[in-house]
């Protein structure tokens, strides 16, 4: 039954997109309540990375991990992927409304990977929420973030109030993380891994998987519905990551502290 409903929903969305394209309204609101991104034939799927130059190696390491994930999944339905790095700020009371507006100002940015710090994400999330732009962070752990991005915020790291520190230390000892760090350090050009790299690899891999699932080709162009992407990310359950299987709370986008999964991954 679920497959039938999904097929009908996809067909209805395709009809709506055809109408939107015929009217020359790429990115306009559809009957689904979402917005579409249409990547024209020969163009690239664009994803924003909220870099944080003040964090030095953590930011460059995250960017490198993103590139590695894309190297393993270089296209979405045959369309190559482009990462648009935008510098953002970290620190108490910082204002990232400017960078966030720059990210959503490029209507081709289908999602944001980051931000790296919770303080830098607070001012940006309401802007992403208003634009319907999905975010996936591998390091922002503050408890209050889901309230600022009720439908678009997601993270592949456990929040502070759910035993985040202890969970984080458990993950760092997993054999899969150790093996991935060795692989990362051998990936040209060779650099030392940081403790956040594996999380940003997982954040990117998860996002790419969901983009592959919800997008479709129509008239030679790639069509991505923002609402469908947001729902697909929020519905993540048992996604196989380097940092163990990932399940997100569909109400908040928080990663579930799944001790059973950690036990299995540790063995």
N, C-alpha and C positions, 0 to 999 in steps of 0.2 A: 504493500500500500504506500509506504514512504517513497518508493521509487516512482510510482505513478504520480503522486502529488508533486514530487520534484520535477518530473518531466513536464507536467502541466504548467508549473510555475515558470520553468525555463522557457517554455513556448510562449507564455504570456509576456514574459520580459522581452523576448526577441521581437514580438509584434510591436511592443511599446518603443523599443529602440529603433526599429525600422521607421516608425512614425516620427520619432525625434530627429533622426538623420535626414529624413525627407524634408522636414521643416527647417533644417539647418541649425538645429538647437542642440548640438553636441554638449553634453554636460547638463542639460536641463533636467528638471525634476520629472520623474516618471510616475506612472500609476502605482509602482511599488513603494513609493515614499522615499526612495533613495535618489542618488544622482549617479550618472554614468561618466566614465572616462573612456573615450574612444581613442585608441592608438592606431593611427593610420598606417596602412601598408608601407613597409620600409622604415618606419620609425621605431623607437625603443620604448619599453615600459620603464617609467621613471619612478624611482623610490628615493625619498629624502633620508639623509642621515643627519641627525642632530649632533654634530661633533662638539667637543668641548676642549679646545686647545689648552686651556689652563690646567687640564688634568694630564697633559703630557702623554706618557706611554699608555695610559688607560684608554685614551681617545684613539690614538693611532693603532693600538692593538685591536680595539673594537672594529675599527674601519678595515683592518686587515682580515679579521674574522668574517666580516660581511663579504669581502671580496672572495674569500675562500669558499663560502657557502654558495655564492653565485657561480664560481668556477665549477662547482659540482652540479649546478642546476642553472645553466647559462641562459635559458630562454623560457618564456611563458607562451606555450602553444606556437613556438617558432619565432616569437618576437624577442630580440635581445633585450637585456636589462641594463639600465643606466642608473648609477647612484649619484644623486645630487647632494654633495656635502655642504651643510650650512653651519657656520660657526655659531655656537650658543654659549651662554654664560652659566657658571655654577657658583654657588655661594649664597649665604643668607640674604634674602631680600632682593635677589637679582631679578631683572625684568627682561623676559625673553619674548615680549609681544612683537618686537620688531622682527626677529628671526622667524617666529611662528607665522606672522603675516606674510613674510617672504615665501615661506614654504607653501602655504595654502594659496598664495597669489599665483603660483605656478599650478594651474588647474590640472596639469598632467601628472603631478605627484600623486600617486595612488595611495601612498601610506608613508608613515614616518617610523624609522628605526631609531630608538632612543626615547627620551633624553637619557643622558648618562647619570644625572643626579636629580634627586627629588626636588631640590630647591629650584633648579632650572626648569622643571617641568610644570610647576604650579601656575605660572603666568601664561604658559603656552597651551595647556590642555583645553581651557575654555574656547580658544580659537580653533583648535582642531575639532572640538565637539561641534561647534557651530557650522563648520565646513563639512562635517561627516568624514574626516580623514582619520583612518585607523592608525593607532600607534602601538608599537611593541617594544618595550624596554627590557634590557637585560640587567639593569642595575638600580633602577629607581625603586626604593623599598618603602617609602613613607606610607603610612596607613591611610592618609586622607586623599590620596590621588584619585581613586575611583569616583569620588563624588564630583570631581572636576571634569571628568570625561566619562559620563555614565554609560555611553554606548561604544566609545572608541578606544578607551584605555585598556591596555593589556600588558602583562609582564611575565617573563619566564623565570623570574626569581621570586622567592617567597617574601612576603611583606614582613616588616619589623614585628608587628603584633602577633604574628603566627609562628614565633620561634625562628625568625629569619636568620639570625646569626648562627645558631647551632646548626640549622639546616644547611646553611652555606658551607660551613666547615665540613659537614658530612659529604656534601657533593664534591668538594675539592679532593677528597680521598678516594673517589670512585675510580676503578680501573679504566673506565671509558674516558674519563677526563685526563688521567695520566697519559694514556695512549694518544689522545687527541693533541695534548700539549707537545708531545714528541713529534707528531706529524706536523703541527703548526710551526714548530721551530725549524723544520726541514723544508718548509714551503718557501720557495725563492721570493724575495731575498730573505735569507734566514735571519730571524730575530727571536729574542726570548719571549716566551708567552707571559701574559699578565693574568691575574686571577679572574678577570672578567671576559676574556676572549671566548671561552667555550659558550658562555651565556649569549653572546652576540652572534655566534655561529648558529646556535639553536633558534634565536629570535628570527634570524634571516631565513633559515631553512623552513621554519613554521610558516612565515609569511609567504614565501614562494610557493609552498605546497597549497596554501589556501587560495592564492591567486590562480594557480593552475586549475583548481577545482571550480571556481566560480566564474572564470572568464570564458568567453567563447568568441569564435571568429564569425563575422557576419560581413558579407560583401568584401572580403579581403582585409577587413579591419578587425582589431581586437577590441572587444567590449568588456568593460569591468564595471559592475554595479557596486557602488560604495556600500550601500546597505547590505547587500549580499556578502560582501567581503567582511564587513564588521560582524555579521552573524556567524560566518564560517570560522573566523578566528575565535570568537567567544565560545563556540561549540567544541573547541579542541578537547579531546579526551584520549589519553594514552598515546600521545604523539612521541615517536621514538627519537629522543634527543641525546646528545653527548652527555648532558647533565642529568640523565635518566629520563624516564617517560614523563611527559608533560600533560597535565590536565589543568584546565583553567576553570575557574568559577564562572558560570555563564551570566551571573548577575553583576559581577564586579570586574572580571578580567584578571583577578588575582590568581597566581599559580597556587594549586593545592599542595599543602605540605603532606605528601603521601609517603609515610614511613614504610608502608608495605612495599611500595615500588623501590624505595631506596635500598631496602634489604635485598630485594631481588637483584638490583643493579650492582650492589656490592659483591654479590657472589658470582 
